[in-house]
Amino acid sequence: MNRYKWPLAALLGAAALGGCTLDFDNPNEPTETDVFTGGEGIRAVAVGLQAEYGDQIGDPIYVTGLVTEEIGAADGTFASYQDVDHGRPIDNTTDIAGAPWRGQYRVVKLANELIRVAPDAPLAAGTRSGILAMAKLYKAMAFGNLIQQFEKIPIRVEGSVQDAPFEERAAVLTEILRLLQEARTHLQQTAPSAEFNNTVKAPGFDLQNTIDAMIARYALIAGNHALALEAAQRVNLTVMSEMRFSATDRNPLNNLWYRSGNAYRMRPEQAFRTQAEAGDRRVAYWVRAASIDGGEGQRLDEFVKYSVETDPLPFYLPDEMRLIQAEVHARANRLSEARALINAVRTQCNPTAPGEPVACLPALSDAQLATQGAILAEILRQRGYELYLQNLRWEDLRRFGAPLKYAFNRYPLAECDLNTNAPC
């Protein structure tokens, strides 16, 4: 993602979890005090937070993709990728475990610094509210990415992490929703300023809609169906909220697939295409037919989406909100409401927002969706084709009680060595 090109880049690179300092010896670069007491520095860190998240989101996406058979590891790729693809034990000395953990906690570290200093910083009220809302949103999204992969995670990480406790999933989801509700309150109490919208918030990023979409997403995962329904209904489905990239700051998935040595050999599993319902236009949106050797008899296709270095990454897709509502209704046995929302997803032929995948399939009859079980199975299927490579499939399979290759990722060995509380 586009970012300020000034010495703060060094600060962002150093802001990893693990008790590291943000202070530098280089007199030509800002100290932590300079950065976090001046309005310009705080605004720049807020810009950098968005860039850091865009840089780091590729790791949880590809790990989830390998675990859930969205993608496979072609012959010749890294052994750790092949191991996960074929269901062998996860090596926690590799980036399969380490990269999602490190990257998401880098985001948490930056968000925590902004949450700490923004309330007392020399900022316009609307700039402060925007930065606080954004920092809490990104912290919540980072925790959300982690809890979808790891059974427990630390959430109290403002200081040293050597003794940070690991929290159960319910506590993590409660914290995620607390952060998101606080983010929403900031915007309700003080609208973001023109300064925030024009100089801090990244182009293409819709802060309000993304907060509501994440409330809907994580309330559903937490089992708070009333909150999930309410939040999903608030999201403006005609607006895309996305991370945008450039030729010099590439989409992280494109960078991974095509510019990272052996990692580039991860590709879509053919079953995604061959097992799709005939006529589903979303298949061609995401992939195209190929015949790449995936080892052990597996054949892989080629990417369409994210095959271009500037392809944006959505924070959420509009039909995720429809499918959240459908699932809430289905689990409450409001079957007619669930059927209508499923068919709204299936029959859509023209995107309601730019760049949205559409199925353009026929509606299913009441007889075809006669029971709660049939409706839930169809929702899971629709989520698989609508939300391909959106880092949601692992949690979807878990929530729907589907078979799992792995229950959770392993904790990185570095974390096991650092934190005596790590359940390794």
Secondary structure by P-SEA (a helix, b strand, c coil): cccccccaaaaaaacccccccccccccccccaaaaaacaaaaaaaaaaaaaaaaacaaaaaaaaaaaaccccccccccaaaaaaaaccccccccccccaaaaaaaaaaaaaaaaaaccccccccaaaaaaaaaaaaaaaaaaaaaaaaccccccccccccccbbbbbcaaaaaaaaaaaaaaaaaaaaacccccccccccccccccaaaaaaaaaaaaaaaacaaaaaaaaaaaccccccbbbbbccccccaaaaaacccccccccccccccccccccccccccccbbbbbccccccbbbbbbcccccccbbbbccccaaaaaaaaaaaaaacaaaaaaaaaaaaaaccccccccccccccccccccccccaaaaaaaaaaaaaaaccccccaaaaaaaaccccccccccccaaaaaccccccc
